[in-house]
Amino acid sequence: MSQESPISEPIVYHGKKFVVLSDWDGTITTEDSNDYVTDNFGMGREERMALNGLVRDKKENFRDAFRMMIKSINENGKEGGKVTHTFDFCRDAVASGIKVDDTFKGFYEFCEGNDIPVVIVSSGMEPIIRAVLSKHLASLGGIQIVSNQVKTFDDGSWDIQYRHPESGFGHDKSKAIAPYRAMQPAPIVFFFGDGVSDLSAAQGATCLFVKYKPNGENFLMEYCQQNKIKHRLFESFKEAQDLMKLIIFAETEAEQHNIIAREWPEVA
């Protein structure tokens, strides 16, 4: 954790054979909440997509690009010099407008039943994630969330409070994976993601699941293809769960490694 950030350290689960770390926006949710508010209340989809492309191509960093998006939300729709797209307004709009992958609850229950911790690792803001959980998955309210926070100001404007403000990612998700990679023995780490906020975690997981997006916003998939990073595309958590079962219930470690090698082949 950066000394500049007052956000608390995440819980690290020791003694586990398997750990699941998952992005939230666009991976567990069917749409990215940050994209949703930017497209509807800020700079719009076209400009936001162009910024995401620059991040994917390493011409811009996620931290600064996301701040540009938030600035556009604050600036757009001002009335009498006052911000109308306040954080509360955006949080409520997301909770009403965003849905959750309907296979995630069953996936979470499968992991819980097999002693596999599930941690949300997000470059979004915890109050927005909690609002969506409360509306759509209230029974999962106790799930650990490792994310950014939010700052609000008297004029109604708001800004993100990054977990790792010194990092170009704002929240460097590889730091959530690192403690598990350092353990002896190290657990198998399953990471689930979809977009530019997941680039730092792409090479750290044992098994990287990349959610395929039919809307064409497959930034993490494209990044993995460009950089020859092993990954497995998935469209639902049920699909991923079935593949995980092969590894979790393998009789030996050698069999586990053989399955991983087969199902996560080298990228041509």
C-alpha positions as CSV (number, residue, x, y, z in Angstrom):
1,M,0.0,0.0,0.0
2,S,1.3,3.5,-0.9
3,Q,2.0,5.7,2.1
4,E,0.1,8.4,0.2
5,S,-3.2,6.4,0.4
6,P,-5.2,6.1,3.6
7,I,-7.3,3.2,2.3
8,S,-7.0,0.2,4.5
9,E,-5.0,-2.9,3.5
10,P,-7.0,-5.9,2.1
11,I,-7.4,-9.2,3.9
12,V,-5.0,-11.9,2.6
13,Y,-6.3,-15.4,2.9
14,H,-3.6,-17.9,4.1
15,G,-3.5,-21.6,3.8
16,K,-5.9,-21.9,0.8
17,K,-5.3,-24.1,-2.2
18,F,-7.3,-21.8,-4.6
19,V,-8.2,-18.1,-4.6
20,V,-10.5,-16.2,-6.9
21,L,-9.8,-12.5,-7.6
22,S,-12.3,-10.8,-9.9
23,D,-12.8,-7.4,-11.5
24,W,-16.2,-6.0,-10.9
25,D,-17.2,-3.6,-13.7
26,G,-18.1,-5.4,-16.9
27,T,-17.0,-8.7,-15.4
28,I,-19.4,-9.4,-12.6
29,T,-21.7,-6.7,-13.8
30,T,-23.1,-6.8,-17.4
31,E,-21.9,-3.3,-18.0
32,D,-19.1,-1.2,-16.6
33,S,-20.5,1.4,-14.1
34,N,-17.7,3.9,-14.8
35,D,-18.4,3.6,-18.6
36,Y,-22.1,3.9,-17.9
37,V,-21.9,7.3,-16.1
38,T,-19.2,8.6,-18.5
39,D,-21.2,7.7,-21.6
40,N,-24.5,9.0,-20.2
41,F,-23.4,12.0,-18.1
42,G,-19.9,12.8,-19.2
43,M,-17.8,12.9,-22.4
44,G,-19.8,10.2,-24.2
45,R,-19.0,6.7,-25.5
46,E,-16.9,7.7,-28.5
47,E,-14.4,9.8,-26.6
48,R,-14.3,7.3,-23.7
49,M,-13.6,4.5,-26.1
50,A,-10.8,6.4,-27.7
51,L,-9.2,7.0,-24.2
52,N,-9.5,3.3,-23.4
53,G,-7.8,2.5,-26.6
54,L,-4.9,4.7,-25.7
55,V,-4.6,2.9,-22.3
56,R,-4.6,-0.5,-24.0
57,D,-1.9,0.7,-26.4
58,K,0.2,2.1,-23.5
59,K,-0.1,5.7,-24.8
60,E,-2.0,6.8,-21.8
61,N,-2.3,5.4,-18.2
62,F,-5.6,4.3,-16.6
63,R,-5.3,6.6,-13.6
64,D,-5.2,9.8,-15.7
65,A,-7.7,8.7,-18.3
66,F,-10.2,7.8,-15.6
67,R,-9.7,11.2,-14.0
68,M,-10.5,12.8,-17.3
69,M,-13.7,10.9,-17.5
70,I,-14.7,11.9,-14.0
71,K,-13.9,15.6,-14.8
72,S,-16.2,15.4,-17.8
73,I,-19.0,14.1,-15.6
74,N,-18.6,17.0,-13.2
75,E,-18.4,19.6,-16.0
76,N,-21.3,18.2,-18.1
77,G,-24.7,19.4,-17.0
78,K,-23.7,22.2,-14.6
79,E,-26.4,24.6,-13.7
80,G,-25.6,28.0,-12.3
81,G,-22.1,26.9,-11.6
82,K,-23.2,24.0,-9.5
83,V,-22.5,20.3,-10.3
84,T,-25.7,18.4,-11.1
85,H,-24.1,15.0,-11.8
86,T,-23.1,14.6,-8.1
87,F,-21.7,11.4,-6.8
88,D,-25.0,10.5,-5.1
89,F,-26.8,11.1,-8.4
90,C,-24.3,8.9,-10.3
91,R,-24.3,6.2,-7.7
92,D,-28.1,5.9,-7.8
93,A,-28.1,6.0,-11.6
94,V,-25.7,3.1,-11.6
95,A,-27.6,1.0,-9.0
96,S,-30.7,1.4,-11.2
97,G,-29.2,1.0,-14.6
98,I,-26.5,-1.7,-14.1
99,K,-27.3,-5.4,-13.8
100,V,-25.2,-8.3,-12.4
101,D,-24.3,-11.4,-14.3
102,D,-27.0,-13.9,-13.3
103,T,-24.5,-16.7,-13.0
104,F,-22.2,-15.0,-10.5
105,K,-24.3,-15.8,-7.4
106,G,-24.1,-19.6,-8.1
107,F,-20.4,-19.3,-8.9
108,Y,-19.8,-17.5,-5.5
109,E,-21.8,-20.2,-3.7
110,F,-19.8,-22.9,-5.4
111,C,-16.5,-21.3,-4.3
112,E,-17.8,-20.8,-0.8
113,G,-18.8,-24.4,-0.6
114,N,-15.3,-25.5,-1.7
115,D,-13.3,-23.2,0.7
116,I,-12.2,-20.9,-2.1
117,P,-12.1,-17.2,-1.1
118,V,-13.6,-14.8,-3.7
119,V,-12.4,-11.2,-3.6
120,I,-13.6,-8.3,-5.8
121,V,-10.6,-6.3,-7.0
122,S,-11.9,-3.2,-8.7
123,S,-10.6,0.1,-10.1
124,G,-14.0,1.6,-9.4
125,M,-15.3,3.0,-6.1
126,E,-16.5,1.0,-3.2
127,P,-19.7,3.0,-2.5
128,I,-20.9,2.3,-6.1
129,I,-20.1,-1.4,-5.9
130,R,-21.9,-1.6,-2.5
131,A,-24.9,0.1,-3.9
132,V,-25.2,-2.3,-6.8
133,L,-24.6,-5.3,-4.5
134,S,-27.3,-4.1,-2.1
135,K,-29.8,-3.8,-5.0
136,H,-29.0,-7.0,-6.9
137,L,-27.0,-9.3,-4.6
138,A,-27.8,-8.4,-1.0
139,S,-26.8,-11.8,0.2
140,L,-23.2,-11.2,-0.9
141,G,-22.9,-8.0,1.1
142,G,-20.1,-9.4,3.2
143,I,-17.8,-10.1,0.2
144,Q,-14.4,-8.5,0.4
145,I,-14.0,-5.5,-1.9
146,V,-10.5,-4.2,-2.7
147,S,-11.1,-0.9,-4.6
148,N,-10.8,2.8,-4.6
149,Q,-12.8,5.3,-2.6
150,V,-14.4,8.7,-3.4
151,K,-14.0,12.3,-2.3
152,T,-16.9,14.7,-2.5
153,F,-16.8,18.5,-2.3
154,D,-19.2,21.3,-1.2
155,D,-20.0,22.4,-4.7
156,G,-21.3,18.9,-5.6
157,S,-18.2,17.9,-7.5
158,W,-16.4,14.6,-6.7
159,D,-13.3,12.7,-7.5
160,I,-11.8,9.3,-7.1
161,Q,-9.5,8.5,-4.2
162,Y,-7.0,6.0,-5.6
163,R,-5.7,3.1,-3.7
164,H,-2.3,3.5,-5.3
165,P,-2.1,7.1,-6.4
166,E,1.6,6.8,-7.4
167,S,0.7,4.1,-9.9
168,G,-0.4,4.7,-13.5
169,F,-3.2,2.2,-12.8
170,G,-4.5,4.2,-9.8
171,H,-5.3,0.8,-8.3
172,D,-2.5,-1.6,-9.3
173,K,-4.4,-5.0,-9.2
174,S,-1.1,-6.9,-9.5
175,K,-0.5,-6.0,-5.8
176,A,-3.6,-7.9,-4.8
177,I,-2.2,-11.0,-6.5
178,A,1.4,-10.6,-5.3
179,P,0.9,-11.9,-1.7
180,Y,-0.5,-15.2,-3.0
181,R,2.3,-15.6,-5.5
182,A,4.8,-15.2,-2.7
183,M,3.3,-17.9,-0.4
184,Q,4.9,-21.3,0.0
185,P,3.2,-23.3,-1.2
186,A,1.4,-20.8,-3.5
187,P,-2.3,-21.2,-4.2
188,I,-3.6,-21.4,-7.7
189,V,-4.9,-17.9,-8.4
190,F,-7.9,-17.5,-10.7
191,F,-8.3,-13.9,-12.0
192,F,-11.3,-12.7,-13.8
193,G,-11.3,-9.4,-15.8
194,D,-12.4,-7.7,-19.0
195,G,-10.9,-4.3,-19.5
196,V,-8.1,-1.8,-19.4
197,S,-8.2,-1.6,-15.5
198,D,-7.1,-5.3,-15.5
199,L,-3.9,-4.9,-17.5
200,S,-1.6,-4.9,-14.5
201,A,-3.1,-8.2,-13.2
202,A,-3.0,-10.0,-16.6
203,Q,0.4,-11.7,-16.1
204,G,0.2,-12.3,-12.4
205,A,-2.6,-14.9,-12.2
206,T,-2.1,-18.7,-12.5
207,C,-5.2,-18.9,-14.6
208,L,-6.5,-15.7,-16.3
209,F,-10.2,-15.7,-17.4
210,V,-11.0,-12.9,-19.8
211,K,-14.7,-12.1,-20.3
212,Y,-15.7,-11.9,-23.9
213,K,-17.8,-8.7,-24.7
214,P,-20.2,-8.9,-27.6
215,N,-20.3,-5.1,-27.8
216,G,-16.7,-5.1,-29.1
217,E,-15.1,-3.6,-26.0
218,N,-12.7,-6.4,-25.6
219,F,-9.7,-4.4,-24.4
220,L,-8.2,-7.0,-22.1
221,M,-8.6,-9.7,-24.7
222,E,-6.8,-7.5,-27.3
223,Y,-4.1,-6.7,-24.8
224,C,-3.5,-10.4,-24.1
225,Q,-3.4,-11.2,-27.8
226,Q,-0.9,-8.3,-28.5
227,N,1.4,-9.3,-25.6
228,K,1.1,-13.1,-25.9
229,I,-0.4,-13.5,-22.5
230,K,-2.1,-16.8,-21.8
231,H,-5.8,-16.4,-21.1
232,R,-9.1,-18.2,-21.4
233,L,-12.2,-16.4,-22.8
234,F,-15.5,-16.9,-21.0
235,E,-19.0,-15.5,-21.3
236,S,-20.6,-16.7,-18.0
237,F,-19.3,-17.7,-14.6
238,K,-21.0,-21.1,-15.0
239,E,-18.7,-21.7,-18.0
240,A,-15.7,-20.7,-15.9
241,Q,-16.9,-22.8,-12.9
242,D,-17.1,-25.9,-15.0
243,L,-13.5,-25.4,-16.2
244,M,-12.3,-24.7,-12.6
245,K,-13.9,-27.9,-11.4
246,L,-11.4,-29.9,-13.6
247,I,-8.5,-28.2,-11.7
248,I,-10.0,-28.2,-8.3
249,F,-11.0,-31.8,-8.3
250,A,-7.9,-33.1,-10.0
251,E,-6.4,-36.0,-8.0
252,T,-2.8,-34.7,-8.2
253,E,-0.8,-31.5,-8.6
254,A,0.7,-32.9,-11.8
255,E,-2.8,-33.4,-13.2
256,Q,-3.7,-29.9,-12.3
257,H,-0.7,-28.5,-14.1
258,N,-1.5,-30.6,-17.1
259,I,-5.0,-29.3,-17.3
260,I,-3.8,-25.7,-16.9
261,A,-1.3,-26.2,-19.7
262,R,-3.9,-27.7,-21.9
263,E,-6.7,-25.1,-21.3
264,W,-4.4,-22.0,-21.2
265,P,-2.2,-22.6,-24.2
266,E,0.5,-20.3,-25.5
267,V,-0.9,-17.4,-27.5
268,A,0.1,-17.7,-31.1
